[in-house]
């Protein structure tokens, strides 16, 4: 006798047998075929230990820009946005990309961590996150040639200095991201050193604020990814050309942050595992980079993709980026997080159970439903880590 479960993956509807096997029924016309998928043990809710940090499950809030700051300061919007996901049961609650320099913001409304004054409100938010049993994390970023633009809902266009934007912006090569965008200045060696130090200084501020995990943003066409990709890096010095040269800036940032970030706390790096464009950064190079980062003290690679150039042909679909996390995990022998159209409970549990990744980072799904982890716990038959004030809504009757 099969007992219906609410979760589904695409045209797969999930059921639970009276024993311990999860099966999926695929509806194809009038045929219904039940296929064993995983054991019922909810791997999604197993504890993950990273150095001295214990994550209560394998679900993280992916960094998502809110474009809601003034002069880089967190505010009540960030308190509610991040705090509600901690209440909702996520194990790791990560801030959006926090700019390590004022000129490294994507937009004038970006969150920042470039000055000590930013610490106070972040500390309040991080304390609340920890009180809910979640781990506060912070993503550190520099926008590179994508800096000084308006929020997406205002078109993402260049912002003039009169309207609160800034000049110059910096990139490995003096090429705009696309026609009509600001043409960046080619960043000098001295300015690279300034940025590397800014990442380390930002990590120290994040620590003071109470972050227990930091993630270096080297993805989505921002500064460090711009160095990595041959599509955006035409330099001829020690920061361009060969794989070793193109990865140098990222390695220098990782080394600088690891020197100031406590040994007991994990360090993550987000990469775009592929540019999806011929001649660009690809999975082979991602594996090679991950191997080097592991030796430099990185604990987990957050595997996204794209963003280096406009208009790549990306085969979107449920879990379309999971193979990157799986391959990097296997070949580089480092923990990974999977992202990208992970929306269903059984889908997320299968990714962890099958060893395809060690965590799932959810983005839009957690915007739609901050309590997705609590619903997932109920769905998978484990005790939901709901606050006492909400427990009556998540206890099985």
N, C-alpha and C positions, 0 to 999 in steps of 0.2 A: 504494500500500500504506500503510495507516494503522498507526501504532505506538501502542499504548495507553499512556495516561498515567494516573497514579493519581488526579489531582484531579477533583473534580466540583462543580458548582454546582446544588443542588437536584436536579432530574431530568435535568440535563445532565451527560453524561460527556465529558471532554476527551481529545483525541487530538492527535498530532503527525504532520503529513505529512512525507514525505521531503524536501520543500523547506523553505520558511521561513514557512509559514502555520499558525497554530494554528486548529483547527476544533473545533466542539462537536457532538456527536451527541445529539439529543433523542429519547428513547425514548417513543413514543406508541403504545401497543398493540403491533402487530407491525411498525410503521413505524419506520425509523431514518433520520433526516434529518441530513446533515452540513452545517453552516453555518459559513463562515469567520468568525472572531472578531477576532483580532489578529495582527500579525506576531510572530514568535517572539522578537524582540529583547526581553529581559526588562526592561521599563521599571521594574518593581518593584525592580530592583537597579541602577538608575542612581544616580549620586551626586547628592545635593541639597546645594547650598551656600546657607547662610543667613548673610549677612554674612561673618565669618571662620571660621565653623564648617562643617565638611564632614561630612555624614552619608553613611555608606557604602551605604545603601540607603534606601528610602522607607517602612520599617517602624518604628513606634514603639510602645513599651509605654505604653498608656493609663493615666493615674493611677487607681489602684484602692485604696480605703481598706482597710487591713489590721486596724485596730482592735487593735493589738498593742503599743502604747507605754505607758510609765508616765511621767507628767509630760512628755509630748511627746518623749521621747528615742527615737531610733532604736536598734535592738539587733540581735542576731544574726539574728532573723527577717527584718528588713529587708535585712541583708547578703545572706542567701541568696536571698530573694525577688527583689531587684533584680539581684544579681550573676549569678544563673542566667540571667536574660533577656539580660544582656550576653554571657555565654558562648554563649547560644543564637542569637546573630546579629542581634538587633535593633540598629538604628542609633541610636535615641534611647531611653534608659531613664529614664522619668519617675517620680519619687516619687509617692506618693499625695498627696492634698490635705494640705498642711502648714499648720497654723493659725498666723496671724500674731499672734494674741493668745491668751492662755489661755482667755478667755471666748468666743473665736471657734471653739472646737473643736466638732465634731459630737458627739463622745462623750468621756468622760474618757480613753479609750484612743487618741485620735488622735495622729498624728505632729505635732510642733510645730517652729516656727522663730522663736519669740518671744523667745528669750534666747540669749546667746552660748554658754552651756554646751551647747546642742544641736549646735554645730558639729563637735566632735571626732569623734563616731561617723559623722556624715554625711560628713566628709572622708575617712575610711577607706573607706567604701562607694564614694564617687565616684572615688577613686583606682583602686580595683579595676575599676570600670566602664570607665574610660579605658584601663586596661591591656589590656582585652579588645577594644579598638578601637571601643567604643561611646561615645556622648556622654551624660554625666549631666545630667539636667534636674530641675527642682523646680517643682511646682505650689504656688502661694501662695493661701491661701483664708481666708475668714471665713464661719462657718456661719449667721450671722444668726438667724432665728427657728427654725432647725432645730438649735440648739445644745442641749447638756446632755441628750442622749438616749443610750440604751443601744445596743450593737452590734446589727446586724440579727438575729443568731442568738439574741439575748436579747429580741427583740421590737421594738427601736427605740423604746421608750417613754421618757417623761421620767424623768430621774434626779434624785432628791432631793439636797439638799445633804448630808444625813446619809450618803448612799451615794456621795458623791464628785462630785455635780453642782454647779451654781452658779446663782445668781440675782444680778442680773437677766441676761436675755439681751436682745439688741437687734434691731430690725427697722425698716424705714422707717415702718411703721404698726403700731399696737398690736393686731395681729390674729394669733391663733395659726394655725399651718399647718393644723391640723384639730382637731376637737372632742377635748378631753382633753389636748391638748398645752399646754405652758407658754405663757402669754400674755406676749409680749415687751413691753419698754418701747419707745416710739417714740424712735429715736435722735436726739439733738440735733445741732445744727451743730458744737458743740465736740467731741462724740464722733465725728462723721464725720471731722473733722480728725485725731483721734487714730488712727482706723482707717487713713486714708490714709497717715499717717506710719508706722504699723506695717507696712504693705505695703512701703514703701520700706526700712525698717530690715531687714525679713525678706529682701529682695532682696540687701542688702549682706552679710548673714550667709550666704546661699546662695552668693554669689560667693566669700567667704572659704573656705567648705567645698569649693569646687571645681566648683560647677554651672556649666555653659556655656550653658544655656538656662533661662529661667524662664517659667512660664505663669501668668497671672492667671486665677483661677477666677471666671467671671461667669455660671455656668450652674447648672442643677439645683435651683433654688429656694433657693440660699444668698444671702448678703447682697447682693452686687452684682446678681444676677439679680432679687432682690426689689425693688431700686430700678428696674430696667428694666421690669418687668412691671406693667401697669395692674391686674392681678389682686391684686397684693400691695403696691401703692404708692398710697395715697389721700392723700398729702401735698398741701398747698396752698402750700408755700413753693417756693424755687428748686430743690428736689430732687424735686418732684412735679408731675403734670399733663401738661405738654407733653413731646414727645419730647426736646427739648433738655434739659429739666429732669430727666427720668427717667434720661437717660444721663450726667448730670453726675458722679455719684459714680464711675462706671466710668472716665470720662475723667480725672478727678482722680487716681485710683489709677494709671492708665497713665502719666500725665505724671510723677507722683512717682517711679514705678519707673524710667521711662526716664531720668530725670535722674541716678540713681545707678547704673544698670545700664550697663556699658561699651558704647560705640558698636560695638565689634567683635563683641558677642554678641547673638543674636536674642532678641526678646521675643514671646511667644505669648499669645493670649487665648482661653480656652474660653468659648463662649456656648451657651445653649439657643436654637437658631435659631427655634423655635416652641414655644408653650405647649400647642398642640393643643386650645385652648379658645377659643370665640368671645369676642372682646373682649380677648384677651390679647396678649402679645408674639408677633410673627409674622415671616415671612421678609422682608417688605418692610422692616420696621424693622431686621432683622438686616443687610440689605444697606446700609442707610443708616448704621448704626453702624460696620460694617466699613470703609466709606469714610472715616469720621472717624478711626478707630483707625489706619488706614494712614498718615494724615497726621501722627499723633502718634508714629510710630516703631514700630508693631506690624508684625511680619514675617509672621505666619501666624495665621489664625483656625481654631481647633479646633471643628468644627461638630457639636455634639450637640443634644439637644432635651429638652423636658419638665422636670418637677420643680417648677414654680411652685405648683401646687395638686394636691391628691390626686384620683385617679380620672379623668384625661383618657383619651379614647378614641384610642389610638395604633395605627396600622396596622402592627403588627410584621411583619417579613419580612426576608429577606436584603438587606442594604444599604439598609434603609428610610430612613436619614438621609443617604445619599450625595447626593440631589438638593439638599439645603441647601448642601453643600460646593461642588457644581458651580455653583449659581446665584451664590453669594457670590463665588466665584473669578472668574466671568465678569463680573458686573456691578460688583463693587467693585474689581476688578483687584488682588486680593491673593491670596497663596498660602493654600491651605486644607488641612486634614486631614479625612479622612472617618472616621467611626466608626459602629458599630451593626450587629451581626450580620454582620460581615465575617469569614468563617471559611475560605473556600476559596482555594487558591493562584491559580487562574486568575481567580477573581473579583477578588482584590486587584490582580493584574497588569493586568486590563482597566480598572479604575478609574483607574490611573495612565496607562496607554497612551492611553485615550480623553480624557485631560485633564479628568476629572471632579473630581480632587483632586490635590494634590502629594504627599501622604503618606496612609498608612492607619495609624490607631492601633488596635491590637488590645487587647482587654481579656480577656474570659473565654477566648477561644481561646488566649491565651498563658498563662492559668492552667492550661488543660488540657495544653498542650504548649509548654514554655519554648523548645523547639528548633524551633518552627515556621519561623522564618526560614531555618534551615539546611536543613530539609526542602524549603522552597520553592526555595532555590538549586539543590539537586540536581534537583528537579522541572523547573525552567526551564532547566537545562543550563548553569548558571554555576558557577564555583568557590565552594564554600561557605566562608565565613569562620570555619571552625571552629578552635578552639585546637589546637595541635599534639597535645595529649594526646588529643583526640577525633577527629583528622582521619581516622583509619582507618575511622571509622564513616560518614563523609560523602564519601569519595572514590569516584567511579564506577569500577566494576571493568571 
